[in-house]
Amino acid sequence: MLTRVSDAADNARRVGDLVIRLIAWVSVPIAVTLGALAHQVVHVNYGDQWEMVAALLHWALAASVSASLIAAANTLLLSRQKPKLCVVVDFSMLSGVIIALLIAKKGDPLLYLMALNSMQIIVLLFFVAYLLYKQGALSIRGVINAALAPALASGIAWISASLIVIPPSLTIGTTHILLQSILWGVIFTITYALVLRIVFPESLKGLIDHFPMRGAIYRVLHLK
């Protein structure tokens, strides 16, 4: 689909902005939700014997978000007929993994994930802010929109959900932990959507315009 986009600069940037916005607006709240409920997720799914993994989940989720955005950026470069730049992106990612492994050569998984995140953020900032922009596949406004909106909405949603439903203690039963966690996630999701609807209506509408059943979504969100 991306390769069929017109080479007109404005059209290519619009499509690039939509792709990056969609990936960021979906992946960031998922990462924040699972990160906020890291101990509960590990407890319910794997049991107390895996509790130490919860401390790693935040960093692993952050790495997943940056990796998703880098993959999207790579796809946009490929759609602009820039395979050599895609090789540069892939080589940079591989180099980042190797550097992270060397930094954590003693086998500390937390140190590895922290180093990997740092390397991926460097790659992400460089390729999203520079290569895609230089190739006319992304605008500065699109980058800011993709980063600011989910960060602000997730922060407000996290505060709201935590004030209404305190993340459940691991001392209560598994069923109660699961139910309270689901309730926390529902409140987070609703608040996240409301912040996007109120603060970023035009950007939200730009995405929904390409969704199936967009008419029903417009009615639910009271968008015109």
KABEL-V285608 format. One record per run of one state. SS is the DSSP state (A for helix, B for strand, O for the rest). FROM is the first residue (numbers start at 0). LEN is the number of residues. Records with the same first field share a line. If there is no record, write none. Layout:
SS=FROM-LEN  FROM-LEN
This chain:
O=0-1  4-4  36-1  46-1  79-3  103-5  134-5  164-9  199-1  208-5  221-3
A=1-3  8-28  37-9  47-32  82-21  108-26  139-25  173-26  200-8  213-8
